[in-house]
Amino acid sequence: MSIARILCMAVVLTIISAGCRTPHVAVSVPHAKPNGQTVPDERSVHHSQRNGEVDPLPKIVSASFEESSERTLANAADDLFAGRDELPLDELVAAVKARNPSLQAALAAWNAAANKYPQAIALDDPMFQSMYAPATWSGTSDVQGSYYFGIAQKIPWSGKRELRGNQANWEAVAASFDAGEVQLRLTEAARMAYFDYYLNQRELELSASSRESLSRFRDVARSKYEANQVSQQDVLQADVELAQFEQRQIELNQEQIIAIARINTLLHRPPDHPLPAPPQKLPVAEGLPAVGELRELAVGNRPELQALAARVQSEQSAAALACKEYYPDFEVMGRYDRFWTDAVQQPQIGLNMNLPLNQSKRHAAVQEALWRVHKMQADYDLAADTIRGEVQSAYARVHGSRRKIEVFESKILPAARDNLRAAQSGYEAGTVDFLRLIEAQRQLLDLREKSQMAVTDFHRRAAELSRAVGQDVLGQDHPASAPPAAEPPEPASDK
């Protein structure tokens, strides 16, 4: 064996033995479903790719994405709630999630991310090689023209393609959870708009009822004035109060237009499209699960946290791939070379490979990848702490809102009604002046509005709690049960 051959083999063995151990940062990845969306795993997302089919996405994504923006706009004027006397919250939430463009954008991003997998695992295109040297270029008649042609294929080191695929697959999983987070936000936005619509309708009714009562008080004041029992100031004061009710009516009508526009915008249809009236009453749930249970449920349910966990796994695959860069890639080739005069030597095979001698470059790439893993892990821990804090705060607000409702119903409103009845009887008997009667009426209206605001605030805070937990915790609406979610794939082991 020649010295040159021995040196060549020594270089190859040194390069191959210079690899590094694959890093692994443990992280608990929640397997909860992202609000009804199935999670693409290596079996479901890429099964169709391995079988040569075109569409690699689960059916739920394809079906949702087929309802394009143009199709939705064409049906924008359709009345989703035809024949309904009241606007149902559960159907409103379902319609918003089905029609809102923001969810379509999130599903499109998931679609795009899922299609990165076949690109990541694919081999480079084979290269066709050829050369031709005609005899006429030589200028002599004793030289024969020659040529060669061949084909070459690059092949990465074992395990690199699988790690690239794992990295792309985890990014697709994260995109699926991003779509689930958009659903949570849309659900919360739809509920908030619905409760604003409800509160506006109750305020309109309370204003109309109070105005009717004030009109009766004015009639009483006019009768007493005509009988010279009171001064004209009582009648004028009643007229001022009635004029203020007209001003309040204008404000409430404006708020109603805004509330309807918010709901229609979420439904992706014209903002002035008519809606059924909200319900007459919103039920107030009695029981709440334990706050500790809700905190842990949120950590397992929130798509935002699950997306971060998937991205931690993606960065782990990237770190393992950086370690694989210590190993060479190969290029196998075969060709037929007529430049060789000996026919036995004209068919040829060959092997090329890069020489990864720049160790500092690869060491820096590994360190960068590891620090990215630690950064994503820290982001995961921070998000988990933030979510637990959100649940605790939302729980306290829900509990406080319910206590306010109880105080209004048991103490404040009964006392205000008794006060108004006493003031009305006293005015008719001449023992109470008109200003005290008007003040009692104002107070009752204000407290009744605050009572309705407390009911609405309870449901708003419950919507925030449901969003923080990642699922409906008080039965504000009744969405259809979601299909079971597939578990995300395990990251590829280093080969």
C-alpha positions as CSV (number, residue, x, y, z in Angstrom):
1,M,0.0,0.0,0.0
2,S,1.4,3.4,-1.0
3,I,2.1,6.2,1.4
4,A,-0.4,8.5,-0.3
5,R,-3.2,5.9,0.1
6,I,-2.3,5.5,3.8
7,L,-2.5,9.3,4.4
8,C,-5.8,9.6,2.5
9,M,-7.4,6.8,4.7
10,A,-6.0,8.5,7.8
11,V,-7.6,11.8,6.9
12,V,-11.0,10.2,6.3
13,L,-10.9,8.3,9.6
14,T,-10.0,11.5,11.4
15,I,-12.9,13.4,9.9
16,I,-15.4,10.7,10.6
17,S,-14.3,10.3,14.3
18,A,-14.6,14.1,14.9
19,G,-18.4,14.1,15.3
20,C,-20.2,15.3,18.4
21,R,-22.8,13.8,20.7
22,T,-26.4,14.7,19.9
23,P,-27.8,17.2,22.5
24,H,-31.2,16.7,24.0
25,V,-33.1,19.1,26.2
26,A,-36.0,17.4,27.9
27,V,-39.3,19.2,27.6
28,S,-42.8,18.1,28.4
29,V,-44.9,18.5,25.3
30,P,-48.7,18.7,26.0
31,H,-50.7,16.5,23.7
32,A,-54.1,18.3,24.1
33,K,-56.0,19.1,21.0
34,P,-55.9,22.7,19.9
35,N,-59.7,23.6,20.1
36,G,-61.0,20.9,17.8
37,Q,-58.1,20.9,15.4
38,T,-56.3,17.6,14.9
39,V,-52.6,17.8,15.2
40,P,-50.6,16.6,12.2
41,D,-48.2,13.9,13.0
42,E,-45.7,12.0,10.8
43,R,-48.2,9.3,10.1
44,S,-51.3,11.5,9.3
45,V,-49.6,14.4,7.6
46,H,-47.0,12.6,5.5
47,H,-48.7,9.3,4.8
48,S,-50.2,10.7,1.6
49,Q,-46.8,12.1,0.6
50,R,-45.2,8.7,0.9
51,N,-48.0,7.3,-1.3
52,G,-47.5,9.9,-4.0
53,E,-50.7,11.9,-3.3
54,V,-50.8,15.6,-3.8
55,D,-52.6,16.9,-0.7
56,P,-50.6,16.1,2.5
57,L,-53.0,17.8,4.9
58,P,-55.6,16.2,7.2
59,K,-59.1,16.5,5.8
60,I,-60.1,19.1,8.4
61,V,-57.6,21.6,7.1
62,S,-58.4,21.0,3.4
63,A,-62.2,21.3,4.1
64,S,-61.8,24.6,5.9
65,F,-59.4,26.1,3.5
66,E,-61.6,25.3,0.5
67,E,-64.1,28.0,1.8
68,S,-62.1,30.8,0.2
69,S,-62.5,34.5,0.8
70,E,-64.4,35.0,-2.5
71,R,-66.9,32.3,-1.6
72,T,-67.5,33.8,1.8
73,L,-68.0,37.2,0.4
74,A,-70.4,35.9,-2.2
75,N,-72.5,34.5,0.6
76,A,-71.9,37.4,3.0
77,A,-75.5,38.7,2.7
78,D,-76.9,35.3,3.7
79,D,-78.8,35.5,6.9
80,L,-77.2,32.9,9.2
81,F,-79.9,33.3,11.8
82,A,-83.0,33.4,9.7
83,G,-86.2,32.8,11.6
84,R,-84.5,33.3,15.0
85,D,-86.1,35.6,17.6
86,E,-82.9,35.6,19.7
87,L,-79.3,35.5,18.7
88,P,-77.8,32.1,19.9
89,L,-74.3,32.5,21.4
90,D,-73.1,29.0,20.5
91,E,-74.1,29.3,16.9
92,L,-72.6,32.8,16.7
93,V,-69.2,31.5,18.0
94,A,-69.3,28.6,15.5
95,A,-70.2,30.9,12.6
96,V,-67.4,33.3,13.5
97,K,-64.8,30.5,13.6
98,A,-66.1,29.2,10.3
99,R,-66.1,32.5,8.4
100,N,-63.5,34.8,9.9
101,P,-60.5,35.4,7.6
102,S,-58.0,35.4,10.4
103,L,-58.6,31.7,11.0
104,Q,-58.4,31.0,7.2
105,A,-55.0,32.8,7.3
106,A,-53.8,30.6,10.2
107,L,-55.0,27.4,8.4
108,A,-53.1,28.6,5.3
109,A,-50.0,29.0,7.4
110,W,-50.5,25.5,8.7
111,N,-50.9,24.3,5.1
112,A,-47.7,26.0,4.1
113,A,-45.8,24.6,7.1
114,A,-47.0,21.1,6.4
115,N,-45.6,21.2,2.8
116,K,-42.1,21.9,4.1
117,Y,-41.7,18.3,5.1
118,P,-41.3,16.7,1.7
119,Q,-38.9,19.5,0.7
120,A,-36.8,18.9,3.8
121,I,-36.4,15.1,3.4
122,A,-35.9,15.2,-0.4
123,L,-32.5,14.4,-2.0
124,D,-31.0,17.0,-4.2
125,D,-31.7,16.6,-7.9
126,P,-29.2,14.2,-9.6
127,M,-26.8,16.0,-11.9
128,F,-26.2,14.9,-15.5
129,Q,-22.6,15.3,-16.6
130,S,-21.3,15.4,-20.1
131,M,-18.3,16.6,-22.2
132,Y,-17.5,16.4,-25.9
133,A,-14.2,17.2,-27.7
134,P,-14.6,17.1,-31.5
135,A,-11.6,16.1,-33.5
136,T,-11.8,19.2,-35.7
137,W,-10.7,21.4,-32.9
138,S,-7.3,19.8,-32.7
139,G,-6.3,20.8,-36.3
140,T,-4.8,17.4,-36.9
141,S,-6.3,14.5,-38.7
142,D,-4.8,11.8,-36.4
143,V,-6.8,12.8,-33.3
144,Q,-10.1,11.1,-32.7
145,G,-13.1,13.0,-31.2
146,S,-14.0,11.9,-27.6
147,Y,-16.8,12.4,-25.1
148,Y,-18.1,11.3,-21.8
149,F,-21.5,11.4,-20.0
150,G,-22.6,10.4,-16.6
151,I,-24.9,11.0,-13.6
152,A,-24.1,12.1,-10.0
153,Q,-26.2,12.1,-6.9
154,K,-25.5,13.8,-3.6
155,I,-26.3,11.8,-0.5
156,P,-26.1,13.4,3.0
157,W,-24.7,11.6,6.0
158,S,-27.1,9.1,7.6
159,G,-29.7,10.8,9.8
160,K,-29.5,14.3,8.3
161,R,-32.6,14.0,6.2
162,E,-34.6,12.5,9.0
163,L,-33.6,15.4,11.3
164,R,-34.5,18.0,8.7
165,G,-37.8,16.3,8.3
166,N,-38.4,16.2,12.1
167,Q,-37.6,19.9,12.3
168,A,-40.0,20.8,9.5
169,N,-42.7,18.4,11.0
170,W,-42.5,20.1,14.5
171,E,-42.8,23.5,12.8
172,A,-46.0,22.2,11.2
173,V,-47.3,21.0,14.5
174,A,-46.5,24.4,16.0
175,A,-48.5,26.0,13.1
176,S,-51.4,23.8,13.9
177,F,-51.4,25.0,17.5
178,D,-51.2,28.6,16.2
179,A,-54.4,28.0,14.4
180,G,-55.9,26.7,17.7
181,E,-54.8,29.8,19.4
182,V,-56.5,31.9,16.7
183,Q,-59.7,29.9,17.4
184,L,-59.5,30.8,21.1
185,R,-59.0,34.5,20.4
186,L,-62.0,34.4,17.9
187,T,-64.2,32.7,20.5
188,E,-63.3,35.3,23.1
189,A,-63.9,38.2,20.6
190,A,-67.3,36.7,19.5
191,R,-68.4,36.3,23.1
192,M,-67.3,39.9,24.1
193,A,-69.2,41.4,21.1
194,Y,-72.2,39.3,22.0
195,F,-72.2,40.5,25.6
196,D,-71.8,44.1,24.5
197,Y,-74.8,43.7,22.2
198,Y,-76.8,42.2,25.1
199,L,-75.9,45.0,27.5
200,N,-76.9,47.7,24.9
201,Q,-80.3,46.1,24.5
202,R,-80.9,45.9,28.2
203,E,-79.9,49.6,28.6
204,L,-82.3,50.6,25.8
205,E,-85.1,48.8,27.6
206,L,-84.2,50.3,31.0
207,S,-84.0,53.7,29.5
208,A,-87.4,53.3,27.8
209,S,-89.0,52.0,31.1
210,S,-87.5,54.9,33.1
211,R,-88.7,57.4,30.6
212,E,-92.2,56.0,30.8
213,S,-92.1,56.3,34.6
214,L,-90.8,59.9,34.4
215,S,-93.6,60.8,31.9
216,R,-96.1,59.7,34.6
217,F,-94.3,61.7,37.2
218,R,-94.5,64.7,34.9
219,D,-98.3,64.2,34.5
220,V,-98.6,64.1,38.2
221,A,-96.5,67.3,38.6
222,R,-98.6,69.1,35.9
223,S,-101.9,68.1,37.7
224,K,-100.5,69.4,41.0
225,Y,-99.3,72.6,39.3
226,E,-102.6,73.2,37.7
227,A,-104.2,72.7,41.1
228,N,-101.7,75.3,42.6
229,Q,-100.2,72.6,44.8
230,V,-96.7,72.9,43.4
231,S,-94.6,75.4,41.5
232,Q,-94.0,75.3,37.8
233,Q,-90.4,74.3,38.5
234,D,-91.5,70.7,39.1
235,V,-92.9,70.5,35.5
236,L,-89.8,72.2,34.0
237,Q,-87.5,69.8,35.9
238,A,-89.4,66.9,34.5
239,D,-89.0,68.3,31.0
240,V,-85.3,68.6,31.5
241,E,-85.1,65.0,32.7
242,L,-87.1,63.9,29.6
243,A,-84.7,65.8,27.3
244,Q,-81.8,64.1,28.9
245,F,-83.4,60.7,28.2
246,E,-83.6,61.7,24.5
247,Q,-79.9,62.5,24.6
248,R,-79.2,59.1,26.2
249,Q,-81.3,57.4,23.6
250,I,-79.1,58.8,20.9
251,E,-76.0,57.5,22.6
252,L,-77.5,54.1,23.1
253,N,-78.6,53.9,19.4
254,Q,-75.0,54.7,18.4
255,E,-73.7,52.0,20.7
256,Q,-76.1,49.5,19.2
257,I,-74.9,50.2,15.7
258,I,-71.3,49.7,16.8
259,A,-72.2,46.4,18.6
260,I,-73.9,45.1,15.5
261,A,-71.0,46.2,13.3
262,R,-68.5,44.3,15.6
263,I,-70.5,41.1,15.3
264,N,-70.9,41.3,11.5
265,T,-67.2,42.1,11.1
266,L,-66.3,39.0,12.9
267,L,-68.8,37.1,10.7
268,H,-67.1,38.6,7.6
269,R,-70.2,40.2,6.2
270,P,-71.5,43.8,5.8
271,P,-71.4,45.7,9.1
272,D,-75.0,46.9,8.9
273,H,-76.5,43.4,8.3
274,P,-79.5,42.9,10.6
275,L,-79.2,40.6,13.6
276,P,-81.8,39.0,15.9
277,A,-82.2,40.5,19.3
278,P,-80.0,39.2,22.2
279,P,-81.7,37.0,24.9
280,Q,-83.7,38.7,27.6
281,K,-81.6,37.2,30.3
282,L,-78.1,35.7,30.7
283,P,-77.9,32.8,33.2
284,V,-75.2,33.1,35.9
285,A,-73.4,29.9,36.6
286,E,-73.2,28.9,40.2
287,G,-70.1,26.7,40.5
288,L,-66.5,27.1,39.5
289,P,-63.9,24.4,39.3
290,A,-61.0,24.8,41.7
291,V,-58.5,27.4,40.6
292,G,-55.5,24.9,41.0
293,E,-57.3,22.5,38.7
294,L,-57.9,25.2,36.1
295,R,-54.2,26.3,36.2
296,E,-53.0,22.8,35.4
297,L,-55.8,22.4,32.8
298,A,-54.6,25.6,31.1
299,V,-51.0,24.3,30.9
300,G,-52.2,21.2,29.1
301,N,-54.8,22.9,26.9
302,R,-53.4,26.3,25.8
303,P,-52.4,26.0,22.1
304,E,-50.0,28.9,22.6
305,L,-48.0,26.8,25.1
306,Q,-48.2,23.7,23.0
307,A,-46.9,25.6,20.0
308,L,-43.9,26.7,22.0
309,A,-43.3,23.1,23.2
310,A,-43.3,22.0,19.5
311,R,-40.8,24.7,18.6
312,V,-38.5,23.5,21.4
313,Q,-38.5,20.1,19.8
314,S,-37.9,21.7,16.4
315,E,-34.8,23.5,17.8
316,Q,-33.6,20.2,19.4
317,S,-33.7,18.7,15.9
318,A,-31.8,21.7,14.6
319,A,-29.1,21.2,17.3
320,A,-28.8,17.5,16.4
321,L,-28.6,18.4,12.7
322,A,-25.8,20.9,13.5
323,C,-23.9,18.0,15.2
324,K,-24.3,16.0,12.0
325,E,-22.5,18.7,10.1
326,Y,-19.2,17.3,11.6
327,Y,-19.7,14.3,9.2
328,P,-19.1,14.5,5.5
329,D,-21.7,14.3,2.7
330,F,-21.1,12.1,-0.3
331,E,-21.7,12.3,-4.0
332,V,-21.8,9.0,-5.9
333,M,-21.5,9.0,-9.7
334,G,-21.2,6.8,-12.7
335,R,-20.1,7.7,-16.2
336,Y,-19.0,6.4,-19.6
337,D,-15.8,8.1,-20.6
338,R,-14.6,7.7,-24.2
339,F,-11.5,9.8,-23.5
340,W,-9.9,6.6,-22.3
341,T,-8.6,4.6,-25.2
342,D,-8.8,1.3,-23.3
343,A,-12.4,0.1,-23.6
344,V,-12.2,-1.7,-20.2
345,Q,-11.6,1.6,-18.4
346,Q,-14.3,3.6,-20.1
347,P,-17.2,2.6,-17.7
348,Q,-16.5,4.3,-14.4
349,I,-17.9,4.8,-10.9
350,G,-16.8,7.4,-8.4
351,L,-17.3,8.8,-4.9
352,N,-16.8,12.5,-3.8
353,M,-17.2,13.9,-0.4
354,N,-16.6,17.2,1.4
355,L,-13.9,17.4,4.0
356,P,-15.3,19.2,7.1
357,L,-12.0,20.4,8.4
358,N,-13.2,23.8,9.7
359,Q,-14.1,22.6,13.2
360,S,-14.5,26.0,14.7
361,K,-17.3,26.9,12.3
362,R,-19.2,23.7,13.1
363,H,-18.6,24.1,16.8
364,A,-20.1,27.7,16.7
365,A,-23.1,26.3,14.8
366,V,-23.7,23.7,17.5
367,Q,-23.4,26.3,20.2
368,E,-25.8,28.6,18.4
369,A,-28.3,25.8,18.0
370,L,-28.0,24.8,21.7
371,W,-28.5,28.3,22.9
372,R,-31.7,28.5,20.7
373,V,-33.0,25.4,22.4
374,H,-32.4,27.0,25.8
375,K,-34.0,30.2,24.6
376,M,-37.1,28.4,23.5
377,Q,-37.2,26.4,26.7
378,A,-37.1,29.7,28.7
379,D,-39.9,31.1,26.5
380,Y,-41.9,28.0,27.3
381,D,-41.4,28.3,31.0
382,L,-42.2,32.0,30.9
383,A,-45.4,31.4,28.9
384,A,-46.5,28.7,31.3
385,D,-46.0,31.0,34.3
386,T,-47.9,33.8,32.5
387,I,-50.8,31.5,31.7
388,R,-51.0,30.3,35.3
389,G,-51.1,34.0,36.3
390,E,-53.8,34.8,33.7
391,V,-56.0,31.9,35.0
392,Q,-55.6,33.1,38.7
393,S,-56.5,36.7,37.8
394,A,-59.4,35.7,35.6
395,Y,-60.7,33.4,38.3
396,A,-60.6,36.2,40.9
397,R,-62.5,38.5,38.5
398,V,-65.2,35.9,37.8
399,H,-65.6,35.3,41.5
400,G,-65.8,39.0,42.3
401,S,-68.3,39.6,39.5
402,R,-70.6,36.9,40.8
403,R,-70.5,38.4,44.3
404,K,-71.5,41.8,42.9
405,I,-74.5,40.3,41.2
406,E,-75.6,38.7,44.5
407,V,-75.3,42.0,46.3
408,F,-77.3,43.8,43.7
409,E,-80.1,41.2,43.6
410,S,-80.4,40.7,47.4
411,K,-79.8,44.2,48.8
412,I,-79.2,47.1,46.5
413,L,-82.1,46.8,43.9
414,P,-84.8,46.0,46.5
415,A,-83.7,49.0,48.6
416,A,-83.7,51.3,45.6
417,R,-87.2,50.2,44.5
418,D,-88.6,50.7,48.0
419,N,-86.9,54.2,48.1
420,L,-88.6,55.1,44.8
421,R,-92.0,53.9,45.9
422,A,-91.7,55.8,49.1
423,A,-90.7,59.0,47.2
424,Q,-93.6,58.6,44.8
425,S,-96.1,58.2,47.6
426,G,-94.6,61.1,49.5
427,Y,-94.7,63.4,46.5
428,E,-98.3,62.5,45.8
429,A,-99.1,63.2,49.5
430,G,-97.2,66.4,49.4
431,T,-94.6,65.4,52.0
432,V,-91.7,64.9,49.5
433,D,-90.5,67.5,46.9
434,F,-90.2,66.7,43.2
435,L,-86.4,66.8,43.2
436,R,-86.2,64.0,45.7
437,L,-88.6,61.9,43.5
438,I,-86.4,62.6,40.5
439,E,-83.3,61.7,42.4
440,A,-84.9,58.4,43.5
441,Q,-85.8,57.6,39.9
442,R,-82.3,58.4,38.7
443,Q,-80.8,56.3,41.4
444,L,-82.9,53.3,40.5
445,L,-82.1,53.6,36.8
446,D,-78.4,53.9,37.5
447,L,-78.4,50.9,39.8
448,R,-80.5,48.8,37.4
449,E,-78.0,49.6,34.7
450,K,-75.1,48.7,37.0
451,S,-76.8,45.5,37.8
452,Q,-77.0,44.6,34.1
453,M,-73.4,45.7,33.8
454,A,-72.4,43.3,36.6
455,V,-74.2,40.4,34.8
456,T,-72.4,41.3,31.6
457,D,-69.1,41.7,33.3
458,F,-69.5,38.3,34.9
459,H,-69.9,36.7,31.4
460,R,-67.0,38.8,30.0
461,R,-64.7,37.7,32.8
462,A,-65.9,34.1,32.3
463,A,-65.0,34.4,28.6
464,E,-61.5,35.6,29.6
465,L,-61.2,32.7,32.0
466,S,-62.2,30.2,29.3
467,R,-59.6,31.7,26.9
468,A,-57.0,31.6,29.6
469,V,-57.8,27.9,30.3
470,G,-58.1,27.0,26.7
471,Q,-61.6,25.6,26.9
472,D,-65.1,26.7,28.0
473,V,-65.2,26.3,31.8
474,L,-68.7,27.7,32.5
475,G,-70.8,26.5,29.6
476,Q,-71.2,29.9,28.0
477,D,-71.8,28.1,24.7
478,H,-72.0,24.5,23.7
479,P,-69.6,23.7,20.8
480,A,-69.7,20.3,19.2
481,S,-67.3,17.8,20.6
482,A,-64.0,17.7,18.8
483,P,-62.4,14.6,17.4
484,P,-59.5,13.2,19.4
485,A,-56.1,14.7,18.6
486,A,-53.2,12.8,17.3
487,E,-50.1,13.0,19.3
488,P,-47.1,14.9,18.0
489,P,-44.3,12.7,16.7
490,E,-41.2,12.0,18.7
491,P,-38.0,13.7,17.5
492,A,-35.7,11.5,15.4
493,S,-32.9,9.9,17.2
494,D,-29.4,10.5,15.9
495,K,-28.2,7.9,13.5
